[in-house]
Amino acid sequence: MAQTTVSNQSTLLPLELVDKCIGSRIHIIMKNDKEIVGTLLGFDDFVNMLLEDVTEYENTSEGRRITKLDQILLNGNNITMLVPGGDIPEAN
């Protein structure tokens, strides 16, 4: 009996989804409890990412630290989650 494979053309692989985010804002949650928001310029097969117009959010014992950067190169091993779009709302 022959087995047939049905392919769904609308299915995106993870790297294809990241590729669609190039040129747009992306929210990245890092393993070290930092969150980074910036415009994705590019990435490689290891999901090392180059971002511009970056805001880095870090919770410290003194409170939330916000750092603005022109560009950043992130190591893909330290990325926990990628969220296409938007900025993080400012803490009150």
C-alpha positions, 0 to 999 in steps of 0.5 A: 500500500503506497503512502501519500504525503500531503504538504501544506503550502501555508506552513512556514519553517521557523527560519522562514518566519524569521526571514520574513521579519527582516526590516521590521521590529522584533522583540527578543527575550534572552536567557539572561532575563534581558529583553531586546527590541530592535529592527532586524537587519539579518541573521544566520543559520544559528539565529545569530542576529544583527539588530539596529535602533535597539532598546535593551531592557534589564531587570536589576536589583536597583530596578529596570535598566533601559539601554539604547544602542545603535546596533547589536549582534546577538548570539543565537544560543542566548535567545529564548523567544522571538516575538515579531512586532512592537515595543515593550510597554514602559514600566510605571 
